């Protein structure tokens, strides 16, 4: 039987009702904001949002998370983390996100225990089953609950429901931490993260919201939506000038356009499915 979006929303409510009180891993993105809003609606004051601030998480995203938590009306805790200090993370293996999520969920579990809360939630959705998500293994190991996935809510479902709830994140572009800008095996450093962050901030300031600047040593590979390809070329001179000051020698535009997780193309489908089990 095919579930409607209303069926899925009701299923989500039922999942949340069974959890009683929760800590939500909250990034301020489309999925975690919708989850936090629904948790607040179902559980009231029994919800705590936790956001991790680190070198891979842009300051603008942190400020956005603070604003959203305040608007939703939940207790919000910001913790400091350093992915680069995690053994194995900076080497950037294909399961890099496992190390990050394992540390994050461990810290959220401790916050939950300190507050007498049994469950930690994350915003993984139903579509994530088919993407490379090593963090799911960490979530499984640490018994993190993924209500959106359990309710079979896809990214598109979440955007539709978010708009109905009046959440301005309904149309927010997908975001991944800055570490995702580097090919697997490329060493990640604080300096490189700063360079990529500054490059994206500059291009975003020109009016491009959906973008990535992928780091390939001295080459910057810019991804924007296909509909913006002709537009971004009009800013070529200023973009080239800025990115060269950041250390890039060659600045390229990816004609395939913006793709979430484009660095995962080097991985086989079998690897992705196996990792997410």
C-alpha positions as CSV (number, residue, x, y, z in Angstrom):
1,X,0.0,0.0,0.0
2,X,1.4,3.4,-1.0
3,X,1.5,5.8,1.9
4,X,0.4,9.4,1.3
5,X,2.2,12.3,2.8
6,X,-0.5,12.6,5.4
7,X,0.0,9.0,6.4
8,X,3.7,9.6,6.8
9,X,3.2,12.7,8.9
10,X,0.8,10.8,11.1
11,X,3.4,8.0,11.4
12,X,6.0,10.5,12.4
13,X,3.8,11.8,15.1
14,X,3.2,8.3,16.4
15,X,6.9,7.6,16.5
16,X,7.6,10.8,18.4
17,X,4.8,10.1,20.9
18,X,6.4,6.8,21.8
19,X,9.7,8.5,22.6
20,X,8.3,10.8,25.3
21,X,11.4,13.1,25.6
22,X,14.2,13.7,23.2
23,X,17.5,15.4,22.3
24,X,17.6,16.4,18.7
25,X,20.8,16.7,16.7
26,X,20.1,20.1,15.2
27,X,22.0,21.6,12.3
28,X,19.4,24.1,11.1
29,X,19.0,22.3,7.8
30,X,15.7,21.3,6.1
31,X,15.4,17.9,7.8
32,X,16.5,18.6,11.3
33,X,14.5,21.8,11.4
34,X,11.3,20.0,10.4
35,X,12.0,17.2,12.9
36,X,12.6,19.8,15.7
37,X,9.3,21.6,14.8
38,X,7.4,18.3,14.8
39,X,9.0,17.2,18.0
40,X,8.0,20.4,19.7
41,X,4.5,20.1,18.4
42,X,4.1,16.5,19.7
43,X,6.3,16.6,22.9
44,X,6.1,20.2,24.0
45,X,8.8,21.1,26.5
46,X,10.3,17.6,26.5
47,X,12.6,18.6,23.6
48,X,16.2,19.7,23.7
49,X,18.1,20.8,20.5
50,X,21.8,20.5,20.3
51,X,24.0,22.0,17.7
52,X,27.8,21.3,17.3
53,X,30.0,24.2,16.4
54,X,33.2,23.3,14.7
55,X,35.7,24.3,12.0
56,X,33.7,22.4,9.4
57,X,30.4,24.2,10.2
58,X,30.2,27.8,8.8
59,X,29.3,30.5,11.3
60,X,26.3,31.6,9.2
61,X,24.8,28.1,9.7
62,X,25.3,28.3,13.4
63,X,23.6,31.7,13.6
64,X,20.7,30.2,11.5
65,X,20.4,27.3,13.9
66,X,20.2,29.6,16.8
67,X,17.5,31.7,15.2
68,X,15.4,28.7,14.2
69,X,15.6,27.1,17.6
70,X,14.5,30.4,19.2
71,X,11.5,30.7,16.7
72,X,10.4,27.1,17.3
73,X,10.7,27.7,21.1
74,X,12.9,24.9,22.3
75,X,15.9,24.7,24.7
76,X,19.0,25.0,22.6
77,X,22.5,23.9,23.6
78,X,25.6,24.7,21.4
79,X,28.6,22.5,22.0
80,X,32.1,22.9,20.7
81,X,33.6,20.0,18.7
82,X,36.7,19.6,16.5
83,X,36.5,17.0,13.8
84,X,40.2,17.5,12.9
85,X,41.2,16.3,16.4
86,X,39.4,12.9,15.8
87,X,41.9,10.2,14.9
88,X,41.4,9.2,11.2
89,X,39.1,12.1,10.3
90,X,41.6,14.4,8.7
91,X,42.9,11.6,6.4
92,X,39.5,11.9,4.7
93,X,38.7,8.2,4.1
94,X,35.4,7.3,2.4
95,X,33.9,6.6,5.9
96,X,35.0,10.0,7.3
97,X,31.5,10.9,8.4
98,X,31.4,7.9,10.6
99,X,34.1,9.3,12.9
100,X,32.4,12.7,13.0
101,X,29.0,11.3,13.8
102,X,30.2,8.8,16.3
103,X,31.8,11.6,18.3
104,X,28.7,13.9,17.9
105,X,26.2,11.2,18.9
106,X,28.4,10.2,21.9
107,X,28.3,13.8,23.1
108,X,24.6,14.1,22.6
109,X,24.1,10.8,24.4
110,X,25.9,12.3,27.4
111,X,23.8,15.5,27.3
112,X,20.7,13.3,27.2
113,X,21.8,11.3,30.2
114,X,22.6,14.5,32.1
115,X,19.1,15.8,31.4
116,X,17.3,12.5,32.2
117,X,16.4,12.0,28.5
118,X,16.4,8.5,27.0
119,X,16.5,9.2,23.3
120,X,18.7,11.0,20.8
121,X,17.3,11.8,17.4
122,X,18.8,12.7,14.1
123,X,17.3,14.1,10.8
124,X,18.1,11.2,8.4
125,X,15.3,10.9,5.9
126,X,14.1,8.0,3.8
127,X,16.1,9.1,0.7
128,X,19.4,8.7,2.7
129,X,19.2,5.0,2.4
130,X,20.4,5.3,-1.1
131,X,23.2,7.7,-0.5
132,X,26.7,7.3,1.0
133,X,25.9,7.9,4.7
134,X,28.6,6.4,6.9
135,X,27.1,8.3,9.8
136,X,24.2,5.9,9.8
137,X,26.5,3.2,11.1
138,X,27.5,5.5,14.0
139,X,23.8,6.2,14.6
140,X,23.0,2.5,14.7
141,X,25.9,1.7,17.1
142,X,24.8,4.4,19.5
143,X,21.1,3.7,19.2
144,X,20.2,7.0,17.7
145,X,16.6,7.2,16.4
146,X,15.8,8.5,12.9
147,X,12.1,9.3,13.0
148,X,11.9,10.8,9.5
149,X,13.4,7.7,8.0
150,X,11.1,5.4,10.1
151,X,8.1,7.4,8.8
152,X,9.4,7.0,5.3
153,X,9.5,10.7,4.7
154,X,11.5,11.8,1.7
155,X,13.3,15.1,1.2
156,X,10.5,16.3,-1.1
157,X,7.9,15.3,1.5
158,X,9.8,17.2,4.2
159,X,10.0,20.3,2.0
160,X,6.2,20.2,1.3
161,X,5.3,19.7,5.0
162,X,7.8,22.3,6.1
163,X,6.2,24.9,3.8
164,X,2.8,24.0,5.3
165,X,4.2,24.6,8.7
166,X,5.5,28.0,7.8
167,X,9.2,27.0,8.1
168,X,11.4,29.2,5.9
169,X,13.8,26.2,5.6
170,X,11.4,24.5,3.2
171,X,13.3,25.9,0.2
172,X,16.7,26.0,1.8
173,X,19.4,24.4,-0.3
174,X,20.9,21.1,1.0
175,X,24.0,21.7,3.1
176,X,26.8,19.4,4.0
177,X,29.8,20.2,6.2
178,X,32.8,21.8,4.5
179,X,34.7,18.5,4.7
180,X,32.6,17.2,1.9
181,X,34.3,19.6,-0.5
182,X,37.5,17.4,-0.7
183,X,38.1,14.2,-2.7
184,X,38.5,11.2,-0.5
185,X,42.1,10.7,0.5
186,X,42.9,14.4,0.3
187,X,44.2,15.6,3.7
188,X,41.8,18.0,5.4
189,X,43.3,20.9,7.4
190,X,41.9,24.0,9.1
191,X,43.6,26.2,6.5
192,X,41.9,24.3,3.6
193,X,38.5,24.5,5.3
194,X,38.9,28.2,5.7
195,X,39.8,28.6,2.0
196,X,36.8,26.7,0.9
197,X,34.5,28.5,3.3
198,X,35.7,31.9,2.1
199,X,35.3,31.0,-1.5
200,X,31.7,29.9,-1.0
201,X,30.9,32.9,1.1
202,X,32.2,35.2,-1.7
203,X,30.1,33.4,-4.4
204,X,27.1,33.2,-2.1
205,X,27.4,37.0,-1.6
206,X,26.9,37.4,-5.4
207,X,23.5,35.8,-5.1
208,X,24.1,32.1,-5.6
209,X,22.6,30.0,-2.7
210,X,22.9,26.5,-4.1
211,X,26.6,26.0,-4.6
212,X,29.7,24.1,-3.7
213,X,33.3,24.9,-4.2
214,X,35.1,21.6,-4.6
215,X,38.8,21.5,-3.6
216,X,41.2,19.8,-6.0
217,X,44.5,21.0,-4.8
218,X,45.2,24.1,-6.9
219,X,41.9,23.7,-8.8
220,X,38.6,25.0,-7.6
221,X,35.6,23.2,-9.2
222,X,32.5,25.4,-8.7
223,X,29.1,23.8,-8.7
224,X,25.9,25.8,-9.1
225,X,22.4,24.8,-10.2
226,X,22.1,24.2,-14.0
227,X,19.8,27.2,-14.3
228,X,22.5,29.5,-12.9
229,X,25.4,28.4,-15.1
230,X,25.0,31.2,-17.6
231,X,24.5,33.7,-14.8
232,X,27.6,32.9,-12.9
233,X,29.7,33.3,-15.9
234,X,28.9,37.1,-15.8
235,X,30.8,37.2,-12.5
236,X,33.8,35.3,-13.9
237,X,36.4,38.0,-13.5
238,X,35.6,38.8,-9.9
239,X,35.3,35.1,-8.9
240,X,38.6,34.3,-10.5
241,X,40.3,37.3,-8.9
242,X,39.0,36.3,-5.4
243,X,39.7,32.6,-5.6
244,X,43.2,33.3,-6.8
245,X,43.9,35.3,-3.7
246,X,42.8,32.2,-1.8
247,X,45.5,30.1,-3.5
248,X,43.8,28.5,-6.4
249,X,45.6,28.6,-9.8
250,X,42.7,27.3,-11.9
251,X,39.0,28.1,-11.4
252,X,36.6,25.9,-13.2
253,X,32.8,25.7,-13.6
254,X,31.3,22.2,-13.5
255,X,28.9,22.0,-16.4
256,X,27.0,19.1,-14.7
257,X,25.8,21.7,-12.2
258,X,25.2,21.3,-8.5
259,X,24.9,17.7,-7.1
260,X,24.7,16.8,-3.5
261,X,27.5,14.4,-2.7
262,X,29.3,14.6,-6.1
263,X,32.5,13.4,-4.4
264,X,30.7,10.1,-3.8
265,X,30.7,9.3,-7.5
266,X,34.0,7.5,-7.1
267,X,32.3,5.0,-4.8
268,X,30.4,2.0,-6.1
269,X,26.6,1.6,-5.5
270,X,27.4,-1.7,-3.7
271,X,29.7,0.3,-1.3
272,X,27.0,2.8,-0.6
273,X,24.2,0.2,0.1
274,X,26.5,-1.9,2.3
275,X,27.6,1.1,4.3
276,X,24.0,2.2,5.0
277,X,22.7,-1.2,6.2
